[in-house]
Amino acid sequence: MLKKAYYNGHDLTQHMTIKRVTTPFSGKITNTYGALPGTNHHWLQSSSRGQCVVEIEAVIKDDVLHHVDELNKILSVDEDGWLFFADQPDRKLLCRLDGTVTPSSRIAWATIKLKFVSPNSYWNATEGYKEARFANNSVIVDNKGTAETYPIVTVDFKADCGFLALQGPDGGMYLGNPEEIDKVDLKPSELALNKVFTDINGWQKVTGPTQFWDQYLEKYFHQHASSPVFSSWGMKPNVAELPANESYWQGHGYYKDFERGNLEVEADNFIIKSRVDMMDLSGRTNNTGIYWIMVSDSENKPVMAIYLQDQGLNKNEITISCMIASSDNPDPKKLTLVQEFTMPAFSGYLTMKKTGNLFEWWAHNDRTELTVTQAAPAASIQVGDMVHIAKEATNAETGHPILAFTRGRTYRVDQVRGTGDKRSCLLTYQGTPVYWIYEKDIAEYRNRTTATKPGVLPDKEVYTWTYSSAIAQKRATKAMVYIGAHGKRAYSKFAVRDIEVRRTYDSNVRDLKNVFTAGDRLQINNISGSVLLNGATFKGAIDYDSKFFSVGPGPTELKLVTSSWAQPVEAIVEWESRWL
């Protein structure tokens, strides 16, 4: 029977008359067997199906060379093309010419043989891929051919989901965790760390340069090889073992990861409190001491800190510094000074709290009472204000430009003198006097107001700072403490008794982060053997029993299974009928 044949849309019968088409029922099947030792029996090791091959016998009646040229133009392709026969309009073969177009005559009635080889063992549907939408997590795939086909399923999540299974006729894909829940009940707070310093068991020693501190602090905060001393008062610096070098702080630094709570180790919001005694009863005024608390993330990058220090400037005055992670410094370990205040002695609690983008510091002394809060700017700079130096500032005493590395810091105004254009301020950094700077050379400042009970010494300082930035997104995972002195001149009564960290929650229900969230698109491609989430390789859990699967001839049901608590998903399946 004469046939119409097309290749890549070109009618081959415009240039030849088809006499015969030879098409095997399927690609060549190759079986490999292994022999059972000592027997005449064999077992099947593997079976494979080869490529589809189509041979066409045809005649070119006249003008042979012209028609051969046209056939060569049609069949000489860089990529496989589609071969189609009019007597089987439902299928097409991806293939290319194998061999040459060799006519038996150059004039008329020339016979030719064309051999086409496909990379596949099947014919594809002419209509291409069909699509069907899942209803009630079920869909029917109707393969009208005789060969297996491999479906592609795309799932759109409208809400959170912890698990999804795609079940086929012979296996399926199982993604996520079927036990995952969406929400969990929470208490207002839970312990993340609780330590009474009768020992340092369970804590790790700070080692190596800049493990926690930036290079500036590492230079002045030396970690001594000895261990601290413990008494009924708590943990104290080991003064007897500390070197006499008074150029740097010498002491002991330790850290501990938060203990896992109901949900996690990390803490978005927290409150940390530590009981400290720092008083000098020796009658001397040049004794020293420092106690530092810092909360850090999993990479040891700081979130916020508070510390007490007296550098021994002959006045027994303790400086309390409130610090936060720097937002504009390339050094991820850099801290920014938020506020400083002073007390003559301290016996009480240091507290830090983070709630979203609200950061708070307290120094609560049992012996006195004072409250410090942020206030509206005053008309002029006052003692206690926190300031920044203008870029073009000069030293008010020498007239020389200030050093470049001192720009960008936050300073405390310790003294104010003069009037008019000659009004100047003594700036201190971490308790140390640095410059006299003219008031006009101060770029910005924050005033504070002080309310004191009559006849009572300063007791409590509170500072609150709202900070909307990446700092507010940091998740705390550990606490670090450092206790030490300048050389051997330590405060006579100086110890840290305990430290407690609590995770805090603003709701009694936590919506957990699930494997799949609203807006996610998941694609399970059984052809390529890939699972993509939002266009990238799925990195979540895939059950060991998962496998990609095919769909045989005829109608086949596919099913989706999701977390019991999840909202319904939207899903479609695409497939192509195929013939052997």
Secondary structure, DSSP 8 states (H G I E B T S, - for coil): ----EEETTEEGGGT-EEEEEE--SSS-EEEEEEE-TTSS-EEEEEEEE---EEEEEEEE-S-HHHHHHHHHHHH--SS-EEEEETTSTTEEEEEEE-S----S-SSSSEEEEEEEE-SSSSEEETT--EEEE-BTTEEEEEE-SSB-B--EEEEE-SS-BSEEEEEETTEEEEEE-TT--SEEE--SEEEEEEEETT--TT-EE--STTSSS-HHHHHHEEE-SS--EEETTEEE--TTTS-S--SSEEEEEEEEE----SS-S-BSSEEEEEEEEEE--SS-S--BEEEEEEEE-TTS-EEEEEEEEE---SS--EEEEEEEE-SS-S-TT-EEEEEEEEES-EEEEEEEEEETTEEEEEEEETT--EEEEE----SS--TT-EEEE-TT-BBTTT--B--GGGTT--EEEEEEE--GGG-EEEEEETTEEEEEEEGGGEEEEE-EEEEE-TT----EEEEEEE--SGGGG--B-EEEEEEEESTT-B-SEEEEEEEEEEEE-SSSEEE---SB-TT-EEEEETTTTEEEETTEE--S-B-TT-----B-SEEEEEEEEE-TTS---EEEEEE--EE-
